[in-house]
């Protein structure tokens, strides 16, 4: 069963569609879903991989979003 939470304040720049945090785990991992094509299509990104990539490759950006780190 999937649980979706609309992420107010998170931008989808191409069409201005909602961005969802989806607790429909893919391989046991949370995903972020961005709607596109007028809501008829979407893309999903592994949230944990995305956060780890930002932490490793953009540490200043990661720290800016997590001031306690």
C-alpha positions in Angstrom: 0.0 0.0 0.0 1.3 3.4 -0.9 1.1 6.5 1.2 1.8 9.8 -0.6 2.4 13.2 1.0 2.5 16.3 -1.2 5.7 18.1 -0.5 4.5 21.8 -0.3 7.5 24.1 -0.9 9.3 21.6 -3.2 9.4 22.8 -6.8 8.9 20.8 -10.0 10.2 23.3 -12.5 9.1 22.0 -15.9 5.3 22.0 -15.4 4.7 23.2 -11.9 3.2 19.8 -11.0 3.1 18.5 -7.4 6.1 16.6 -5.9 5.2 13.7 -3.7 7.0 11.8 -1.0 5.8 8.3 -1.6 5.9 5.6 1.0 5.4 3.0 -1.7 8.8 1.5 -1.1 10.6 0.2 -4.1 12.9 -2.6 -3.1 12.3 -1.5 0.5 13.4 2.1 0.0 11.4 5.4 0.0 11.0 7.3 -3.2 10.2 10.9 -4.2 7.7 11.0 -7.1 7.5 14.1 -9.4 4.5 14.2 -11.6 4.8 15.4 -15.2 2.9 15.3 -18.5 -0.1 17.1 -16.9 -0.1 14.4 -14.2 -0.4 11.5 -16.5 3.2 10.5 -16.0 5.8 10.6 -13.3 9.4 9.8 -12.3 10.6 8.3 -9.1 13.9 8.9 -7.4 15.3 6.8 -4.5 15.3 9.3 -1.6 18.1 7.7 0.4 20.4 7.5 -2.6 19.6 11.1 -3.4 20.4 12.3 0.1 23.6 10.3 0.3 24.7 11.6 -3.1 24.2 15.2 -1.9 26.0 14.5 1.3 29.0 13.1 -0.5 29.1 15.3 -3.5 27.7 18.6 -2.3 28.6 18.7 1.5 28.0 22.5 1.8 24.5 22.1 0.3 23.8 19.1 2.6 24.9 21.1 5.6 22.8 24.1 4.6 19.7 21.9 4.6 20.8 20.2 7.9 22.3 22.9 10.1 22.8 20.4 13.0 25.2 18.2 10.9 
